[in-house]
């Protein structure tokens, strides 16, 4: 599984997003991932809605390549 391809998938689907995807630590680290996603699109959304946007961006990968993903979502720091 190409982690950079997963990052690109998220970034292409969420406006102005940056994604950092890495393998999760643990016994199933081949298909268990962790990701930090930052996007202004998350502004004003609940945590559940933010995570749903990332799942939607990953689309089929969530059923074919990714068994589990630990998400951390945030909005960009104000300038």
C-alpha positions as CSV (number, residue, x, y, z in Angstrom):
1,X,0.0,0.0,0.0
2,X,1.5,3.3,-1.1
3,X,1.1,5.8,1.7
4,X,1.8,8.8,-0.6
5,X,-1.0,7.7,-2.9
6,X,-3.4,7.7,0.0
7,X,-2.2,11.2,1.0
8,X,-2.8,12.4,-2.6
9,X,-6.3,10.8,-2.6
10,X,-7.3,12.7,0.5
11,X,-5.7,15.9,-0.7
12,X,-7.4,15.7,-4.1
13,X,-10.9,15.2,-2.5
14,X,-10.7,17.8,0.3
15,X,-10.3,21.5,-0.4
16,X,-6.8,22.8,0.5
17,X,-6.1,19.7,2.6
18,X,-2.7,18.4,3.7
19,X,-2.5,14.8,4.8
20,X,0.2,12.9,6.6
21,X,-0.5,9.2,6.5
22,X,1.7,6.6,8.3
23,X,1.5,3.0,9.4
24,X,-0.1,2.6,12.8
25,X,2.0,0.8,15.5
26,X,0.7,-2.5,16.6
27,X,0.3,-6.2,15.6
28,X,-1.7,-5.4,12.4
29,X,0.4,-2.5,11.1
30,X,0.3,-3.6,7.5
31,X,-3.2,-2.5,6.9
32,X,-3.8,-0.3,9.9
33,X,-3.0,3.3,9.3
34,X,-2.9,6.6,11.1
35,X,-3.4,10.0,9.5
36,X,-3.4,13.6,10.3
37,X,-5.5,15.7,7.9
38,X,-5.7,19.5,8.0
39,X,-8.2,21.4,5.9
40,X,-10.2,24.6,6.1
41,X,-13.2,22.5,5.0
42,X,-13.4,21.2,8.5
43,X,-14.1,24.7,10.0
44,X,-17.4,24.6,12.0
45,X,-17.9,20.9,11.5
46,X,-18.2,18.3,14.2
47,X,-15.5,15.8,14.7
48,X,-17.7,13.0,13.4
49,X,-18.4,15.1,10.2
50,X,-14.7,15.8,9.7
51,X,-13.9,12.1,9.9
52,X,-16.7,11.3,7.6
53,X,-15.3,13.7,5.0
54,X,-12.0,11.8,5.1
55,X,-13.7,8.4,4.9
56,X,-15.7,9.7,1.9
57,X,-12.4,11.0,0.3
58,X,-10.9,7.6,0.7
59,X,-13.9,6.0,-1.0
60,X,-13.2,2.4,-2.2
61,X,-9.8,2.3,-0.4
62,X,-11.6,1.9,2.8
63,X,-13.1,-1.4,1.6
64,X,-10.2,-2.7,-0.5
65,X,-6.8,-1.5,0.9
66,X,-7.3,0.0,4.3
67,X,-8.6,-2.1,7.2
68,X,-8.5,0.6,9.8
69,X,-7.4,4.2,10.0
70,X,-6.9,6.3,13.1
71,X,-7.8,9.9,12.2
72,X,-6.7,13.2,13.6
73,X,-8.4,16.2,11.9
74,X,-7.7,19.9,12.3
75,X,-8.2,23.2,10.7
76,X,-5.3,25.4,9.6
77,X,-3.9,27.8,12.2
78,X,-5.2,31.4,11.6
79,X,-2.6,33.7,10.1
